[in-house]
Amino acid sequence: MSEAIQVIKDLYYVGVSDPDIRTFDIIMKTANGTTYNAYLLKTSEGVIIFDTVKEEFQEEFFKKIESVCSYSDIKYIIMHHLEPDHSGALPELTRRAPGAKVFISPMAQPMLKSIAKTKDMEFETVWTNKQLKLGNKTITFLSTPNLHWPETMSSYLEEDCVLFSGDVFGSHYYDSRIFDDLVGDFDYAFKYYYDHIMRPFRSDVVKALKLYDKFDISIICNLHGPIMRDNPQKYIERYREWSEKVDRLHGKKIISIFYVTSYKNTKDMAQSIFDGIESDTNLIANIYDLTALDEQNMLTILEESTGILIGAPTINGDAPKPVWDLLSCMMLLEKKGKFGGCFGSYGWSGEAVEMIHHRLGALNFRLPLQPMKIKLIPTKEELVDCFEFGIEFGQIVNGKMVEMTL
């Protein structure tokens, strides 16, 4: 389709669809394809473009623009996010509309220069509450960093109550009907997108929601998936529910122990460590067999935990696959302030715990204790050591013992 679609009077959808993509950013499954959303606003004194599309789809993008206006009409280009799927057509757009000024966040400056390469782009940096007026339309800019890159921002069309959110409230879900009240059920895609893109930045999401709360929002124009015009507040409230931390535990901290075991030896270690942690009544300890958990359960448990301990035997010089699956999930978490540690039984070489320890460190967990390794079957004395390991880890997490720097 090479015609722009009207969203409301003077506002048009000029984005493109990618229905056949099945993996996005390496880690995300996109069974329903995706879209790269962009928008065009006509004013009494010219045109504003909101974001562009992936370079390989730019010709369709330009045809849609041409169905509404001439390139000489374009006065401004607002870039909410400079990831290549949204900035790919920007160099060619500024070539076709050489008089257009680009608006970006301050953090986007070095990225814009890399995208422009040898071409000079006229640009201006903007921040929260700075406004752009063009004819009969007013745009208010909102600083919303880390959603999900440091340079992201949002903007708000004052006269029509439209939020241009950037990647926030997106979903990898293609449907040619483009509006949320016309497409199929995309709830799963909406939550899946949040979990894999926004969940690691929950605290930044909460800050952004506080900004959005100051505005009357009738439509959310995001950068992926359906445009939200049917009660957009419900999507905002879902993000709020998923992002705000609720203190259900009255200040008590959780330590979660995850383990896999071949011959029960690592499980016995896990149980003794658990008992040591549980001896402090101001802590809540949980213990999980990794083979019984799915990714969604892992994420919820990890998110609620201040301390995380991982137990694994060494098999063929490595940690078993369920452990690596757990560690992979941690990319989707906000890890600031979390403590980590590891333990395990081994028969010959025992590399697994060192590998886990190294990976936790690379993920920016605080590692207050050296890994605990026991050869084969733990003795009673060694299980007492595990108990003491649990006590010490718990006291550090609870702030009762000074953390050692390893």
N, C-alpha and C positions, 0 to 999 in steps of 0.2 A: 504494500500500500504506500503510495507516494503523496497522499494528501494529508495535510495536518488535520487533527481532530480538535474540535472546539471543546474546551473544558467548561468555560463560562464565557460571557461576552468579552471579547478582546484577549482572552487567554487561550493558547493553543498547545496541544501536545504534539511535539515534533520528535519524539523518541523513536527507537527502533526495537524490533524483537529479535531474539536469538532462540528460537524454539527447540533447536536440536542440540544445544549444549547440555552435557550430562555431568560435567564436573567443573566447578568454579573455584578459582584460587587454590587448586590442588586438593583441598580438604573437604569441599562441600559438594554433596550430591544434588543435582538439579534435574530431577525426574520430569519436571514440568517446564524445562527451559528457563529463560529469564528475559528481562527487558532492560534496556539502557534508556532511562527516561530523560527527556529534555523538554524545555518549555519555551514558548515565545509569547511575549506580552506586547500588544499594540497600545500605544499611548497617543495622545493628541500631538506629540512632538517627535515621535519616532518609536523605535522597537528596542526591547530588551530581550536578550536570550539568556535563559537559565540553564547552564551546563551544556555539554555536548555528548557525544557518544563514542563508542569504540571505533578506532580508525577504520577497520575493515568494513564497517557499516556506514561510513560517512556519506556516501553518495545518496542513500535513501534519506538521511538526515537533511542534506542540502535540498533535495527535491521537495521535502515537506516545508522547509523554510520558504522556498521559492513559490510555493502554492499560496502563501500568505502575504509576502512582502518582497521588496527588492533589497539587495545587500546594502545599498546606499542608505536604506532606512534604519539600519541597525546602528544604534548609538552606544549601547553598553552590552557587555557580556558578564554575567555573574557566575563565578565558578565556586560552588559550595565544596567541592572535593576534587582533587587533582589526580586521583588514581586513573590509570590509563583507560579503563572502561568508560570514564566520564570526560576525560580530557583528550582522547585520541584525535578528535576532529578539530580541536582548538587551533592548531597551527594553520590548517587550511581555511578555517572560518575567518581568522584574522587576516589572511591573505585576500579573501574575497570581500571582506568588510574592513578595509584598512583604517578607516576612521573610528572604529569601535574601541572603546576603552574597556579593559578587563578589571573586574573587581575581585579581590581575593583577601584571605585573612593574612595577617603579618607572617605567620608561620609558613605560608605557601610560597613566599618569595623565591627561595632557592630552588624549589621544585618547578616553579613557572619558568625560571631561566633554563632549567634542564630540558623542559618540554619544548620551549621555543627554539633551543639550539642557537643557530646563528641569527635568527630573526629577532628584531627588537619589538617587543609588545608594549604598548602603552598600558600601564596598570596603576591601580590605586589600592592601598590596603585599607580595610574597614574593620570595625569592631562593634560590640554591642551598643545599640541605640543610635549609631551613626545612620543617617538617612540619605537616600538618593531620590531626588524628585525629577521626574521627566513628564512634562505636560500635566495631564490630569491624574497621574499615578505616583504613589509614594511607596518606596521600599525601605523597610527598617531592617538593618543587619543585626544578627545575633551571633556572638562568639560561642561556639559549641565544640571545643577541641576534643580530640580523642574519640570521635564517633565516626569512624573507628581509626582514623589517622590523626596525627597532631594538628594538621592544618584545616580540619573540617569546620564548616560554619553553616548557619541557616539564615533564611531571610523571610520577611513577612510583607505581604502586599496589603497595605492598610485599607484601601478603599473596598476591597473584596474579601478581606479576612482569609487570605490564602497563606498557609505556611509552606514554604519550600524547605523541606527538612534535610536535604542531603540523603545520605544512606540510612538515616534513622527512619524507622517504620517501614523499611523495605521488606521485600520477600522475593526470592527467586521463583517466580511463578508467571508463566506466559499465558495470556488469554487475550485474543484479539479485541475483546470488548472493553478492555482497559480499566473500567470503573468497578470499584469493589461491590456495588450493588447489582452489577450485571454479570460478573464472572462467577465461576464455580467456587466451591468451598476451599479457601486457601489458608485456613487457620493453622494447619500443620506446617505449611511453608513459612508462615509468618513467625511461628514460635521457633522453628528450626533455624531460621535466619537470625533471630535474636540470640539464640544459644551459641551460634558459631561466629557471629560477627560482633554483637554488642555486649554479650554477657561478660567478657573480660574487662569491660569498662563500665561496670554498673554504677560506680560512684560518679562518673562523668555523665552517664545517662540521667541520674537523679538531678544533677546541676542543670542540665539542659531542660528537663521537665519543669523545673522551677521558673526558668525563663519563659517557656511556652505558656505557663499558667497565667501569665500577665496579658495574654492576648485572646481575643475571641476568634476561634478557629473554625471555619466552616468547611474547609477543604485542606487536605494534606497532599501536596505534590512531592512525592519522594523520588528516589533515583532508581529503584528497582520494583517491579511488580505493580499491582493495581493502585490507581489513584483513589484516595480515600475521601469520599464525599457523603457517605451514609453514616452519620453520627461519628465523625472522626475522633471524638473524645473517648470512645470506647477503646481505640487503639492506644491512646495516651495512657489510659488507666491500666491497660494490660502491661505496658512497659513499666508503669509505676509499681504494680504488684510484683513483677518479676525482679525489679531492681532495688527496691527499698529493703533494707535489712530490718527484720522484725525481731526484737529481743524476746523470744518465747521462753528463754531459759533463765531469765532474771539475772543476767550478768555472768552466769556460769559459762566456762569455756569448754569446748568439745575437743577431745583428742580421738581421732579415728585411726584404728589399726587395720590395715589391709594385708592379707597374706595369701600365698599359695603354698601348698605342701605336697611332697611326694610320699613320705613315709611317716607323717605326723610329727616329725621333729621340729620343723619350723612352726607348726601349729602350737606345739607345747611351749615354745619360746614366746609366741604371741600371747598365749593365755597368761603366762607369768608376768609379762610386761603389762598386760591389761590389768591384772590384779594389783600391780604396783601403782599404776595410775589411779585406780579406783580407791586406793587407800586414802586419797585426798578427797574429802566430801565436797569440796568446792569445784571439783572437776567432773565432767561427764565423759566416760570412756565408752567407745563402741568398737566392736571387733567384727570384721567381715572377711568371709572367704571370697576372694576375687572371682572365682569361677562361677559364683552364683549371682553376680551383679551385671546389669546392663549399663550402657553408657549414661543414660539419663539418671539412673540411680546414683552412679558414681559422681556425676556432676553436682547433684543436690547435696550429697554427703560431704564432698570436698569443699563446697562453698560454705557450709555451716561450720567447718572444722577450723580451729586455730592451729592445732597440731596434727600432723599426719605422719604415721609410721608405716613403713612398707617392709614386709618380711617375705623372703624368697630363698629357695634352695638354688644351687648352681647346677644347671643342666647343660652339658656340652659346652662348658665355658661361658655360659650366658645366663641371664635371667629369663624365666619362662615368659611366653607371649602375653598372658594376662597382665603381667607387671608393666610391660611396655605399652599395652593398651591403656592402662591407668595413667601412666606418665604422659601419654599422648593427649589424654583428656585435659590435662592440666594446662594446656595451651589456651583453653577456653575459659580460664579462671582469672579472677583478680587475686593475685598472690601476695600482695603487699602485707607484711607483718606475719605471714604464716611460718610456722616452724616445721621442720622436716627431720626425718631420721630413718634408719633402716637396720635390718638384722636378718640373720638367716643361718640355717644349718647347711653344711657342705660335706662332700665326701673326699674330693681330691684337691681341686684348685681354689674354689670359693670366690670366683671373680664377681658373682652376681651382686653382692652387697656394695662392692666398690663402684660398680657401674651405676647402681641406683643412687648412691651417694653423690656421685659426680653429676648425674642428670638433675637431681634435686637442686644442687648448687647452681647449675646452669639455668634453672628455672627461677632463680632468685629466692628460693626458700632459705630461711635462717637455719643453719645446721649446728646446733649447740653441742652435739655429742658425736664421738667417733662411732662408726658402724659396729654392731655387735655380731661376731661370727663364732659359731660353735661347730666343732667337727663332729659330724654324725649325731649320735643320740646324746642329748644334754643330760648331764648328771644332776643330782639334787642340788649340788653346790652351784652348778652353772645356772640352774633355774632360779636360784636365789639371786644370782648376779642379774638375771633378766628382770626379776622383781625390782631390784635396786635401780636398774636402768629405767624402768617405768616410773619409779618415784622421782628420780632426778629429772627426767624429761618433763614430767608433769609439773614439778616445782619451777622449772625454767619457764614453761608456758604460762604458768600462773603468776610469774613475777616474784616468786619466793626465793629464787636462787639466781645469782649473777650468771649470765650467759657467757660461755667461753667462746672465743673467736678461733675457729679452726682454719 
